[in-house]
Amino acid sequence: MINVEVVYWLVGILFLAWGFLIARDVAHPKRWGSSSFWGLLGLCFFYGTWVQAGTAPGWVLGIAVLVLVLLASTGLLRDGKPGTSGPAEREASAAKFGNKLFIPALTLPAVTVILVLLAPVLKVGNVPLLDPKNTTLVALAIGAVAAVVVALMLLKPKHPLTPVFESRRIIESIGWAALLPQMLSTLGILFTKAGVGTAVGTLASGMLPKGSLIAGVLVYCIGMFVFTVLMGNGFAAFPIMTAAIGWPVLVQTFHGNPPVVFAIGMLAGFCGTLCTPMAANFNLVPPALLEMKNKYGVISAQIGTAIPLLGVNVVLMYFLAF
Amino acid sequence: MLVLVGVLLVIIGFAIRLNPLIVVTVAGIVTALLGGMNPLQILDAFGTGFSSSRSVTIFVAVLPLVGIIEYFGLQEKAKLLIAKLARLTAGRVLLGYMVIRQVTAAVGLNSIGGHPQTVRPLVYPMAEGAALRRYGHVPEAVKEKIKAQSAAVDNIGLFFGEDVFVAVGSILLITTFVDTTYHLHLEPLQLAIWAIPTAIAALLIHGFRLLRFDKALDRDYAKATVETVGAEN
């Protein structure tokens, strides 16, 4: 059986490989800080396997996480901007391969979806081939590997490790932001342990008429929207509103279908992202980039879509989840 | 109620633009302390939270694929595709780009677009070029509107496209959180499927607004012409 931990090891190997490439790059502006960051992150992905299994202490990983945060926030992590194909080369190759360039890209979702659909019948003896607890993730990893193989056969790069070199270029340009979603998820789990969601739930239940489903849906969706506006992203809002309303009221009391409630709840939060200056990358950087006079101009252009869409999410959740 | 201080710290920290990783970490530590945990328990909570959240970073597994096709000119090919929209009106250029952005994000190619990559060099000039062709001149106020709309289509297309793809942070954050906290077992694909109705609604709502944007431009220019003619008389 292909376990989900194998997938995390694949990710860990990638981080280690990037750390290794950076360590060998003498021209890198922060060679050792950056290679330690990606290398340590890679090791965390391996060590996590035993933390999850309960056979290794979690606090060791906790310390490693704090070190990662320190490396990232003290300027020791930088983008080495490794070389890649030039603009002329890329244009020539885009003309040469044309739409074939999309074939490897489409291989990924195609293989993923096919494997997920076939998973129940893919068995060796009586053992399922793909980890039944994490079918999608395992299928995705296989899809990603298959797509790289297709790309190598189709595009025939000079160096077979081109995918690794090029992905290093991308991860370095993403930088510390690559770690943020996982840290926000960690924060959500921590918040819930400390009772933040319960506290918000107590506050919200004051304004929630007992036994009203539509009120619950409204408070969950609008709460996701408001917390996202305040905190700048739905990732931080989701654990709070879900512990407050989504789980206890919508799923436990009203027996809503969990994937529908949670997927649409997150999208209600995305409507908030369209309306908030806290989401600077999306809403404040573009006006600067486009030399706009009104730095809130992008937000004003988006509000007219965000608000009706929030309404649509409320309606969709009410009718699809219950 | 004291634990809500952590939420406040996140809001303040993000608002004054501290490094978000530091903000998140400090907010977590403070909240845990207020919640009565000791330092070892806090480190432990960070470690176990981090290891059970590893799936959120799975997007990294897709980077070698994106890297190699970018090396061979994926973005240049996408630009050629977008450039085919050039003969349309401003609103339709923007709508065409939004469709491309949303569909590619839904199959995991969210690096195809972006404000520095496509909006500034391509989408905005094309939309403005369309207005110039139609009306002969583009006053500053109209430029400002077109710029805002160009940035907006990228955001809306991306947000409501990427959630249909399974390896995206928001989907995996949901599965990680509810699986860890409530011992459910949700598949990312189940969530991605339920993102489709909202994706369609986003396209319809914003598409409708973009078509109206063309009409609003027509009206603005008609009014401006009447006013200029009136002034000349």
Interface residues (C-beta under 8 A of the other chain):
Chain A: V4 V7 Y8 L10 V11 L14 F15 C44 F45 Y47 G48 T49 V51 Q52 P57 G58 W59 V60 L61 G62 I63 A64 V65 L66 V69 A72 S73 T84 S85 P87 E89 R90 E91 A92 S93 A94 A95 F97 G98 N99 L101 F102 P104 A105 L106 L108 P109 T112 V113 V116 K133 N134 T135 T136 L137 L140 A141 A144 A147 V148 A151 L152 L155 P157 T162 P163 V164 F165 E166 S167 R168 R169 I170 I171 W176 A178 L179 L180 P181 Q182 M183 L184 S185 T186 L187 G188 I189 L190 F191 T192 K193 A194 G195 V196 A199 V200 T202 F227 L230 M231 G232 G234 F235 A236 F238 P239 I240 T242 A243 W247 V251 P258 P259 V260 F262 A263 I264 M266 L267 F270 T273 L274 M278 A280 F282 N283 V285 P286 P287 L289 L290 E291 M292 K293 N294 G297 V298 S300 A301 Q302 G304 T305 P308 L309 V312 N313 L316 L320
Chain B: M1 V3 L4 G6 V7 V10 I11 F14 A15 R17 N19 P20 L21 I22 V24 T25 A27 G28 T31 A32 L34 G35 M37 L40 I42 L43 D44 A45 F46 G47 T48 G49 F50 S51 S52 S53 R54 S55 V56 T57 I58 V60 A61 V62 L63 P64 L65 V66 G67 I68 I69 E70 Y71 F72 G73 L74 Q75 E76 K77 L80 V107 G108 L109 S111 H115 P116 V119 R120 Y124 E144 K145 K147 A148 Q149 S150 A151 A152 D154 N155 I156 F159 F160 D163 F165 V166 A167 G169 S170 I171 L172 L173 I174 T176 F177 V178 T180 T181 Y182 L184 H185 L186 E187 P188 L189 Q190 L191 A192 I193 W194 A195 P197 T198 A201 A202 I205 H206 R209
